[in-house]
Amino acid sequence: VRKAVVSTQSTGVLVVANPCNTNALVCQTYAPSIPKEQFTGLSMLDHNRTLAQLAPKIGATTDEVSNVVVWGNHSATMFPDISHAVVHRIDDVVRPVVEVVDEQWARDTLVKSVRTRYSEIMRRRGMTTMSTGKAIADHLRFWTRGTPVGQFVSMALPSKGAYAIDEGIFFSFPVQVNKYGEISVVSNLRLSPFAVEMINETYKELKEEAKEALEIAEAL
């Protein structure tokens, strides 16, 4: 594969096609004129699906819930994590979601539901166009306008070493975005042993995918 010289330093890239994390890595590798930090992968679709499963469980709307995280790969190993999520009520009370949700439901039912949601929608409808389109719009809105103060969302980015993820691996992290469109990983979240286990599982898969994809690309 030949490396391309494209566009300008202000170009932002959102990769959607699966496997989007690894496709983003390959795209970034062969478009070196675009700064690495301006490549992103779409994990907002899984983020939105997590909100859609969680909100009715706690009697809230998706707009009232924030700070869920989808870690890792856009695949069956992704980890939807609600341990840092909060619900915002009309009376301005902010309550941690873990106070109102059964932990076993979060670990078993929620994780399985989000991981298999794509195949379930394809089985029923044969397409995911609408949910994917909304996720793209949400991702771009946060990227261009910033995230609300104190809130974070999920985006796949090239790792800079946060949470012990090797530098360069495209991994879905909790992120905040300022008004200038600069994305930063929220790097100080406390992780339970269960979360670490889940993150390591999806990280292992991503490392294997990245190695294989770059070897194939180099051979072309």
Sequence and secondary structure as in RCSB ss.txt:
>XXXX:A:sequence
VRKAVVSTQSTGVLVVANPCNTNALVCQTYAPSIPKEQFTGLSMLDHNRTLAQLAPKIGATTDEVSNVVVWGNHS
ATMFPDISHAVVHRIDDVVRPVVEVVDEQWARDTLVKSVRTRYSEIMRRRGMTTMSTGKAIADHLRFWTRGTPVG
QFVSMALPSKGAYAIDEGIFFSFPVQVNKYGEISVVSNLRLSPFAVEMINETYKELKEEAKEALEIAEAL
>XXXX:A:secstr
      S TT  EEE SSSHHHHHHHHHHT TTS GGGEEE  HHHHHHHHHHHHHHTT  GGGEE  EEEB SS
TT EEE TT EEE TTS EEEGGGTS HHIIIIIIHHHHHHHHHHHHHHHS  HHHHHHHHHHHHHHHHH   TT
  EEEEEE SSGGG  TT EEEEEEEE TT  EEE       HHHHHHHHHHHHHHHHHHHHHHHHHHH 
